[in-house]
Amino acid sequence: MPLIHPKTPRVGKRHLSLDPVFVGEGLKPVPRNEMPADSMDPNIAYQIVHDELLLDGDARLNLATFVGTWMEPQAQKLYAETFDKNMIDKDEYPQTAELEMRCANMLAHLFHSPDVSRATGCSTTGSSEAAMLGGLALKRRWQHKRRAQGKPVDRPNMVMGINVQVCWEKFCNYWDVEMRLVPMEGDRFHLSAEEAVKLCDENSIGVVAIMGSTFDGSYEPVKEICEALDEFQCKTGIDIPVHVDAASGGMIAPFLDKELEWDFRLPRVASINVSGHKYGLVYPGVGWILWRDAEALPEDLIFKVNYLGGNMPTFALNFSRPGAQIVLQYYNFLRLGFAGYTRVQQYARDVATYLSGEIEKLGMFELVTRGDELPVFAFKLKESVKNYTVYDVSSALRERGWTLPAYTFPKNRTDLAVLRVVVRAGLSHDLADMLIADIKRQLPHLQKQPMPVRDTESGGGFRH
Ligand SMILES: Cc1ncc(COP(=O)(O)O)c(C=O)c1O
């Protein structure tokens, strides 16, 4: 039985109801959950599937996702030309493999690798796979070091803030690593250097620092975390590497926060992941991981696949996966260049800070973040608002087609319920004004509500 989203009704009518306008006469009933016995006209099949998808939200109005929802027509053309390419077939598609390598090199430069010729990296399906690979490399390095010292390797742990994305929970669960979480406290909504070091010991395979947090778009203090770990090493002799989860920030900070040191400029940063399909501006399906050098990625994790009669090293969880997104990533790098990415990301930050400012002016919301790190911000209702909740606001905006997730923060701030806006390419100032207009339009209805309608149970489907 496949995994089923718990909110998806599993049983509907047994057969699909087909509109006679589209299907003509004589089509036999089409079962919903079993493979139809017969084939059908492709136009009818198209119409059925197309209609099924009508109820999906509009991707452009989805302010919940970090993932690309807009690419220009030339990119779409390339996509259509390359969706048959399998990334693992490096022998058959050597040029796609070449583009992958060029992208990885460009990212190594972008992340200030001190010696790009020593850096190593690859594409992945997204930051989650990249996190698995980054975590595995840390674990294997730690195991090698411990074995060489004749020490046990049965209790690895990894230190991170409780605000980490679920991929790190998966990594720790799937690969038997104890997850050491620093909870939120007061107005500290992410990891701090001081708290990170408190949880470190000889069994720590690494510390994960996030650029920036999924919960509120804030950057974690990577440099301070590294400095605190330097000090820790001086005191204890224990050397703990840092992995930076730059799923979103990896394509924001290099363009907008050039002076901020969070990447390979910091010697303790061993590896960095970034989602090509987030602020790399590609459609879903591509992430990247970069290691500082070969020592950061143990040789025994690498497999060799046949490549032009030779052996091509690979490190991946999948075998087959689409090559088209890598082509699209290269297209974007080429097309936009540094100046183009800077313009696009600056625009997103301008829209985010403008939007957060306008929301603040409405009077009933308080900003948790302003969108001046990632172009992402979270905001809450003022304490004085008692008769509606952030879930009610989210639901009211849904009526107008907008998806704004509402959710509570984790331990120790589960009392804090927020709405979040992710500003991406495609959310223009005009659309931002339309969102403000819609919030203004819906607020009077909410203000007339005698009491809250939706709470975390009934209103929150968001679990990122
Ligand atoms: C900080 C962070 N890490 C990892 C991920 C997972 O990324 P992906 O969706 O590319 O697998 C996300 C997704 O939002 C994220 O925000």
The ligand as an SDF file (V2000), in Angstrom:
LIG
                    3D

 16 16  0  0  0  0  0  0  0  0999 V2000
   16.5290   25.1060    5.8430 C   0  0  0  0  0  0  0  0  0  0  0  0
   16.0030   24.0040    4.9670 C   0  0  0  0  0  0  0  0  0  0  0  0
   16.6970   22.8650    4.8340 N   0  0  0  0  0  0  0  0  0  0  0  0
   16.2820   21.8670    4.0320 C   0  0  0  0  0  0  0  0  0  0  0  0
   15.0860   21.9560    3.3500 C   0  0  0  0  0  0  0  0  0  0  0  0
   14.6440   20.8110    2.4830 C   0  0  0  0  0  0  0  0  0  0  0  0
   14.8440   21.1870    1.1710 O   0  0  0  0  0  0  0  0  0  0  0  0
   14.2880   20.4310   -0.1220 P   0  0  0  0  0  0  0  0  0  0  0  0
   12.8490   20.7750   -0.1950 O   0  0  0  0  0  0  0  0  0  0  0  0
   15.1020   21.0330   -1.2150 O   0  0  0  0  0  0  0  0  0  0  0  0
   14.5410   18.9770    0.0540 O   0  0  0  0  0  0  0  0  0  0  0  0
   14.3250   23.1210    3.4610 C   0  0  0  0  0  0  0  0  0  0  0  0
   13.0380   23.2550    2.7520 C   0  0  0  0  0  0  0  0  0  0  0  0
   12.2880   24.1700    2.9290 O   0  0  0  0  0  0  0  0  0  0  0  0
   14.7950   24.1840    4.2730 C   0  0  0  0  0  0  0  0  0  0  0  0
   14.1070   25.3240    4.4050 O   0  0  0  0  0  0  0  0  0  0  0  0
  1  2  1  0
  2  3  1  0
  2 15  2  0
  3  4  2  0
  4  5  1  0
  5  6  1  0
  5 12  2  0
  6  7  1  0
  7  8  1  0
  8  9  2  0
  8 10  1  0
  8 11  1  0
 12 13  1  0
 12 15  1  0
 13 14  2  0
 15 16  1  0
M  END
$$$$
